[in-house]
């Protein structure tokens, strides 16, 4: 019994220290929040979670060049793989409905667009 409790405690500590390996963009009706990975990679994934009441269409750009388009239905999540060999930030631009652009910044942990006041 003691062995089982020890194993349970160790596994819960290990689970709480899991690192983010991809960006997570959570779209709400009036804001967006972003969770970012710590280390920079040239090829990375972005999970776009649509928590709003309407379908979302967006694009990923870098230095004005379109990398990918994404369409996410309300209540759904889409996974997008991004290949960015430049040193510039990738930007997520919500197209429909239009909203503020989001810079995908490695190492920033969690941030919200627009920022909480």
TORKOL-4160 file (C-alpha; in steps of 0.2 Angstrom, whole numbers, padded with zeros to 4 digits, m for minus):
117
<pt num="1" X="0000" Y="0000" Z="0000"/>
<pt num="2" X="0014" Y="0012" Z="0004"/>
<pt num="3" X="0023" Y="0008" Z="m0012"/>
<pt num="4" X="0007" Y="0012" Z="m0022"/>
<pt num="5" X="0005" Y="0029" Z="m0013"/>
<pt num="6" X="0024" Y="0033" Z="m0016"/>
<pt num="7" X="0022" Y="0029" Z="m0035"/>
<pt num="8" X="0006" Y="0040" Z="m0036"/>
<pt num="9" X="0015" Y="0055" Z="m0028"/>
<pt num="10" X="0030" Y="0053" Z="m0039"/>
<pt num="11" X="0019" Y="0052" Z="m0055"/>
<pt num="12" X="0009" Y="0067" Z="m0050"/>
<pt num="13" X="0025" Y="0078" Z="m0047"/>
<pt num="14" X="0032" Y="0072" Z="m0064"/>
<pt num="15" X="0016" Y="0076" Z="m0073"/>
<pt num="16" X="0015" Y="0094" Z="m0066"/>
<pt num="17" X="0032" Y="0098" Z="m0073"/>
<pt num="18" X="0028" Y="0093" Z="m0091"/>
<pt num="19" X="0035" Y="0106" Z="m0103"/>
<pt num="20" X="0024" Y="0114" Z="m0117"/>
<pt num="21" X="0031" Y="0108" Z="m0134"/>
<pt num="22" X="0019" Y="0118" Z="m0145"/>
<pt num="23" X="0009" Y="0134" Z="m0145"/>
<pt num="24" X="m0009" Y="0134" Z="m0139"/>
<pt num="25" X="m0020" Y="0148" Z="m0145"/>
<pt num="26" X="m0036" Y="0148" Z="m0136"/>
<pt num="27" X="m0049" Y="0159" Z="m0145"/>
<pt num="28" X="m0064" Y="0166" Z="m0134"/>
<pt num="29" X="m0077" Y="0178" Z="m0140"/>
<pt num="30" X="m0068" Y="0194" Z="m0134"/>
<pt num="31" X="m0050" Y="0189" Z="m0131"/>
<pt num="32" X="m0037" Y="0176" Z="m0135"/>
<pt num="33" X="m0024" Y="0168" Z="m0124"/>
<pt num="34" X="m0008" Y="0160" Z="m0129"/>
<pt num="35" X="0003" Y="0147" Z="m0121"/>
<pt num="36" X="0020" Y="0145" Z="m0128"/>
<pt num="37" X="0035" Y="0133" Z="m0127"/>
<pt num="38" X="0051" Y="0137" Z="m0119"/>
<pt num="39" X="0063" Y="0133" Z="m0132"/>
<pt num="40" X="0063" Y="0139" Z="m0150"/>
<pt num="41" X="0062" Y="0127" Z="m0164"/>
<pt num="42" X="0061" Y="0130" Z="m0183"/>
<pt num="43" X="0047" Y="0117" Z="m0185"/>
<pt num="44" X="0034" Y="0118" Z="m0172"/>
<pt num="45" X="0015" Y="0114" Z="m0170"/>
<pt num="46" X="0001" Y="0126" Z="m0165"/>
<pt num="47" X="m0015" Y="0120" Z="m0157"/>
<pt num="48" X="m0029" Y="0132" Z="m0161"/>
<pt num="49" X="m0044" Y="0130" Z="m0149"/>
<pt num="50" X="m0060" Y="0139" Z="m0154"/>
<pt num="51" X="m0069" Y="0142" Z="m0138"/>
<pt num="52" X="m0080" Y="0156" Z="m0146"/>
<pt num="53" X="m0098" Y="0154" Z="m0153"/>
<pt num="54" X="m0093" Y="0157" Z="m0171"/>
<pt num="55" X="m0082" Y="0148" Z="m0183"/>
<pt num="56" X="m0065" Y="0155" Z="m0185"/>
<pt num="57" X="m0053" Y="0157" Z="m0200"/>
<pt num="58" X="m0035" Y="0163" Z="m0198"/>
<pt num="59" X="m0018" Y="0163" Z="m0206"/>
<pt num="60" X="m0001" Y="0162" Z="m0200"/>
<pt num="61" X="0012" Y="0174" Z="m0208"/>
<pt num="62" X="0030" Y="0178" Z="m0206"/>
<pt num="63" X="0037" Y="0195" Z="m0213"/>
<pt num="64" X="0022" Y="0197" Z="m0224"/>
<pt num="65" X="0023" Y="0179" Z="m0231"/>
<pt num="66" X="0008" Y="0168" Z="m0229"/>
<pt num="67" X="0013" Y="0151" Z="m0221"/>
<pt num="68" X="m0004" Y="0142" Z="m0218"/>
<pt num="69" X="m0022" Y="0145" Z="m0217"/>
<pt num="70" X="m0033" Y="0137" Z="m0204"/>
<pt num="71" X="m0052" Y="0135" Z="m0202"/>
<pt num="72" X="m0058" Y="0130" Z="m0184"/>
<pt num="73" X="m0077" Y="0127" Z="m0181"/>
<pt num="74" X="m0084" Y="0132" Z="m0164"/>
<pt num="75" X="m0079" Y="0121" Z="m0150"/>
<pt num="76" X="m0066" Y="0112" Z="m0160"/>
<pt num="77" X="m0047" Y="0111" Z="m0160"/>
<pt num="78" X="m0036" Y="0111" Z="m0176"/>
<pt num="79" X="m0017" Y="0107" Z="m0176"/>
<pt num="80" X="m0006" Y="0116" Z="m0188"/>
<pt num="81" X="0013" Y="0112" Z="m0191"/>
<pt num="82" X="0023" Y="0128" Z="m0195"/>
<pt num="83" X="0040" Y="0128" Z="m0203"/>
<pt num="84" X="0049" Y="0145" Z="m0200"/>
<pt num="85" X="0067" Y="0145" Z="m0204"/>
<pt num="86" X="0069" Y="0164" Z="m0202"/>
<pt num="87" X="0072" Y="0173" Z="m0185"/>
<pt num="88" X="0056" Y="0183" Z="m0186"/>
<pt num="89" X="0041" Y="0179" Z="m0176"/>
<pt num="90" X="0027" Y="0170" Z="m0184"/>
<pt num="91" X="0010" Y="0180" Z="m0182"/>
<pt num="92" X="m0007" Y="0172" Z="m0181"/>
<pt num="93" X="m0020" Y="0184" Z="m0190"/>
<pt num="94" X="m0038" Y="0180" Z="m0186"/>
<pt num="95" X="m0047" Y="0184" Z="m0203"/>
<pt num="96" X="m0065" Y="0180" Z="m0200"/>
<pt num="97" X="m0071" Y="0187" Z="m0188"/>
<pt num="98" X="m0057" Y="0199" Z="m0188"/>
<pt num="99" X="m0047" Y="0202" Z="m0172"/>
<pt num="100" X="m0030" Y="0208" Z="m0166"/>
<pt num="101" X="m0015" Y="0199" Z="m0173"/>
<pt num="102" X="m0005" Y="0188" Z="m0161"/>
<pt num="103" X="0014" Y="0186" Z="m0161"/>
<pt num="104" X="0020" Y="0168" Z="m0157"/>
<pt num="105" X="0034" Y="0172" Z="m0145"/>
<pt num="106" X="0044" Y="0157" Z="m0138"/>
<pt num="107" X="0048" Y="0157" Z="m0120"/>
<pt num="108" X="0034" Y="0169" Z="m0115"/>
<pt num="109" X="0024" Y="0156" Z="m0106"/>
<pt num="110" X="0006" Y="0162" Z="m0106"/>
<pt num="111" X="m0001" Y="0179" Z="m0112"/>
<pt num="112" X="m0017" Y="0186" Z="m0117"/>
<pt num="113" X="m0023" Y="0197" Z="m0132"/>
<pt num="114" X="m0029" Y="0210" Z="m0127"/>
<pt num="115" X="m0019" Y="0210" Z="m0111"/>
<pt num="116" X="m0029" Y="0210" Z="m0095"/>
<pt num="117" X="m0030" Y="0228" Z="m0087"/>
